Amino acid sequence: MILGFGAPESHMKVAVGLSGGVDSSVAAYLLVKAGHEVSGITMKLWAGEAVAHGKKSGCYGPGEADDIEAARRVCAHLGIPSDLLDCSDRYEDLVLRYFRDEYQRGRTPNPCVRCNELVKFGLLPVAAREAGVAFDHFATGHYARIERDPRTERFLLKKGVDAGKDQSYFLYRLSQEQLAATLFPLGDKTKDEVRRIAEKARLPVHDRKESQDFFDGDIKDILGRDDREGDIVDSRGVRLGTHRGIWRYTIGQRKGLRLSSAEPLYVIGIEAETNRLVVGPKAETLRRSCVVGNCRWIPFDQPAGAMDVEVKVRSTGRPARATVSPLSGGMARVVFGEPQSALTPGQSAVFYHADLVLGGGVIESAA
């Protein structure tokens, strides 16, 4: 049984998380067209002064006034209620503080994964109900699918049919309760189809550009302006140069090192305690295994044993064949069939079987 657009209920009350973009707007339109009772809910995340600037380059930043107004216009066009919910204080606690802490530890965080689990599919529906919005299901414009396994009665997360837009990587931490209450009307559609639907329906956002980044602005405004210089060394500890603040770098990075070398050098380690950056040639970025922590599983509570899977270690990366073995304490070990480049602590490793998301965890170390 597929839970999405065309779910078996003939009439539902649905709250749609509207970002002001094309995808969430089309999700709302499809649900209205299907005869459901739809409400639009939009988050206010920016705690400072919002400034309309006519562009959309991030999901968080001072330009969110444009997004809020766009969401309001979509609701007016569709004839549905619109609620703006101020989530800025909790967003600071749940996402921004985590973002800063991870960088200070020399890790590379993934704020989108964190935000989906705790804010978009956690805080937002709760805040909507507290504000008096009545609904049975919560919907978004994500490109992913939810199905219910008739054998186990568990809710499954699957890739969206548009491989180029699939967002299941960012959703692997959703709980059974969250999946059960969620609809993804765009899961069986391509981006081109969504654009055509938006234009045909004359949605006021049909030609809006997509957000490309987490933050609309200078990332230093979030992290604080810690530009302490430190040593750049090779894997033997030989000093090669000076970095401009470890927050500027991530594992596998080549650009911005300002080093002269006979062969290209890449970041292979970030030592927050000593404020050092470790670099090496491409071969030294390769690792055969990694340990992931804080694992979340979807089709089952815990794997019975080792599993052969495909793993994505970044959202835009190609899946790699691997064996994942559960460990104690919510950990797992991933051993790849072929060495992988730039396994980055703080990023997520997400496990798949074909188009089914098995689960995932946060990379803690690589070897």
N, C-alpha and C positions, 0 to 999 in steps of 0.2 A: 504494500500500500504506500503510495507516494503522498507525502504531506507537503503541499506547495500549492501553486495555482491549480485549481481543479480538485482540491481536497474534497472528501466525501460529504462534508456538512453542506446542506443546501443554503444555510444562512449563518453567517458568523459575524461577531463583533470583533473587528481587527484594528489594532493601533499600529500605524506604520511609522517607523523611525525615519523622518525626512531630514536629509542633509542639505537640501537645496540643489542637489545634482540630478542628472537625468535618470540614473538607475533607480533611486528610491522613489522618484516621482512616477516613473512608469509602473513600479510595483504597486503604488497606491492606485493608479489609474486602472490597472488590470483587476484589482480587487473590487473597486467600485463598479466596473463594467460587469463583473461576475455577480453583482447583486448583493454584496456584503455591506454591512454597516461599518464604515471606515472613519477613523479619526487620524489626524496627523499630529505627531509629537516631534518636537525639535529640541535639541540640547543647546544650551548656552554654556560654553566651556571657557571662554576667554574672560578672565577676571578684571582685566584692565579696560582701558577705553577702546571700544571697537570703532574701526574706521572703514568706511566703504571705499574700496579702491578699484573696483571694476575688474578684478581678476580673481582666479581661484587656483591657488597652487598648493594649499595644504588644508588638512582637516582641522587644524588647530592654529589659531593666530589672530592678530588684531583685525584681519579682514573678514571675520565671521559675520559682520553685519550684512554683507552681501548675501551670504548663504541663508541667514535667517529670513531676510526679505524674500528671497527666491522661494523658500519653503512656504512662506505665507501666501505668495501669489499662486502657487500650485494648489494649495488647499482652496483658495477662493475660486480658482478655475474649475476645480472638481466639485465644489459645493459641499465640502466636508469641514468639520470643526478643526481648528488649529490651536495647539497649545505649545507655548514656549516654556521650557523647564530649565531653571538655573541649576546646573550641575557643577559649576566651576570649583566650589570648595572641595567637593569629594574627588573631582578629577585631579586636583592638585595632590591630594593625599594618595590616590590609588595609582595614578599614572606618572605624573611629573616627578614626584619624589623617587619613585622606582627608577625612572629614566636617569636622574642625576646620580643616584647611588650606584647604578651599574657602571656608568662611565667612570666614576671615581674609583671603582674597583678594577679598572682596566678591562672591562667587558663591553660588549656591544649589545645594547638592549633592543627588544622588538616591541615598541609601544603599541603597535596595532593589535598584536596578539593579546597583550594585557588589557587594552581598552575593550576589545570585544567581549572577553570573559567577564570583566568586572564592571564595565560601564555601559556599553551599548546594550548588552543582553542581561545585565545585572541591575545596575543603578537606574537606568532610564525607565524600564517597565515599572519598577517599584515606585519611582517618583511620579510616574503618570497616574498610577492607581491612587497614590496619596493625594494627588491633585484633583481626583474625582473622575478621571477618565475610565469608563467601563469598557472592558474588552475581554475576549476569550483567548485570542491569539495575538502575538506580536510579529510583525513582518518587517523585513528590510529589503534592500535592493542588492544583496550579495548574490554572486554567481556561485551557487552551491545547491545541493539537493538534500532533502531529509526523507528517509523512508523508515517504516516500522517493520521490523523482522517478525513475521507471524509466528515463528517457532519460539523465539525467546522473549517476544514482546518488548525488546529494546529498540530504541530509536537509533538509526544509523545516519552517519554523515557521509555524503558522496560528493565527488567533484561535480562542478557545473559542466554542462555539455560543451560550452565554449572553452576549449583548452587554453586559449590565450587570455581569457578573463577569469578562469577558475580561481576562487578565493578560499577554498577549503583549507589551505595552509594556515590562514589566519584565524580559523574557526575551530581548530582541533581541541581547544580547551573547554568548549561548551559542554555543560553537564547534561545528563539525561533529562532533568527537569527543564532546562533551557531548550533543548532540542524538541521536547514534547510540545512546548508552547509556541514554537516558532514556525513561520512560513517564509519560504523563499520563492516568490512568484517568478523570478528570473532564472531559476536554476536550469530550466530546459530551453533557454533562449540564448542566442548569440548577441554580441554587442551591436552588430549591424541591425538585427531585428529590433532591438530595443530602441535604437535611434530612429528607425522607421516608424515604430509605434508612437514615439514621442512627437514626431513631426506630424503624423496623420491626426493625432489627438489634439494637436495645436497646444501642447503643453508649453507654458511660457519659458521653460528651461531647455527646450529641445536642442538648442545649439550651444549650451554652456560647456566649457572645457572641464575636463576631469581634474580632481586634485591628484597630484603626483607624489606629494611628500606628507610626512607626519606634521611638520611645522611650517607655517607660512611666515617666514621671517628669518632672523639670524639665530641659529641654534644656540649661540652663546648667551642669548637672553634667557634661556632656560637653564643652561648649565652653570651660569655664573662665569665671569671672565677670568678663569684660572688659566693663564698662559705661561705658567712656570716652565722654563726651558729645562731640558734634561739631556742626558747622553743617548746617542744612538750607537748601539754596539752590534757586532756580529755574534754568531752563536758561540764563539770562543771567548767573548767578552772584550774583544778589541774595539776601542772607541773609533767610530767612523765619522761622527758629526754630532749635531745638536738638533733636537726636536723643539717644536714651538708650543707644546702642551699636549699631553697624551690623549685628551678628548678629541683631537683632530684626526686620530688614526684608528684603523681597524685591521684585524688580521687579514692578510692577503693584499693589503693596499700597496700600490706601487707609486702613484703620483704624490707629489708634495713632500718627498723625503729630502730633496735638495742635496743629494749625494752624487759624487763622481765615482763611477765604478766601471770596470771592463765589461760587466754583465749586469742586466737589470736586477735590482734588489727589491724585495718585498718584505712587509711586516710579517714576522713569524711569531712574535711574542710581545706582550705589553705587561711590564712589571710596574704596577701601580705603587707598590711599597717603596721601590727605589727610584721611581720616576724615570725608568729607562725603557727605551724602545729597542727591541731585538729584530734585526733584519737578516735576510739571507737570500740566496738565489731561488728561482722557481722551485727547484727540486726540494728545498727545505720547507716549502709550504705544504707538502703532501703528507697526509696522515692516513693510516689504515683503519683506525678505530677511534671511537669516542665514547665517553660516559655521559649519559643524560640524566638529569634529575627532575623532580617534581612532575613525574609522568602522569598523563591522563589517558585513559583507555575508553573506547566508545562501545564496541560490540560486546565487551565483557568487562568485568571488574578488574581482572588481572589475567595475563596470559598464563596458560598452563605450563609453558616451557618456551624454548627458543623457537623463533618464527623466521622464515624467509620472507623478506618484505622488499619494497622499494622505499627509499628514503629521500626526502627533500630536505636539504640543510639550509636553504634560502628560498624565499618565495618564488623567485624567477629562475631558480636552478633546475637542471634536469634531474629526474629521479635516478638514484643509483641503487643497484642491487646490494643487499646486505642481509646479515642475520642479526636479529635483535634478541637479546636474552635478558629476562627480568632479573633484577637484583633486589636485595632487601632495601627498605627505607624509601620506596617509591623511585628507585633508580633502575637503569637498564644500561647494558653494554651493547654497542652497535659495532659490528665488524663488517667492513665493506669488502666486496669482491675485488674492487680496484681502489688504489689509494685516491683519496679525495683532497682537493686543494682548499685551503683556508677554512677548516672547521673552526668556527668562531664561538668561544664561550659567551653565553648570553643570548645567542640566537637559538631558534627552535629547530629540532630535527623531528620531522613529521613522517609517520609510517603509513604506507599504503599497500593495499592488495588490489590491483587493478584500479578501479575508480572508488573503492571503499577506503575511508579513512579509519585506520585501526587505532590511532592515537599518536602520542608524541611526547616530547619532553624538552627541557632546556639544556643545551650543551654545557657541560661543566669542565671537561678537559678532553684533550685529544692526544693520541700517541701513534 
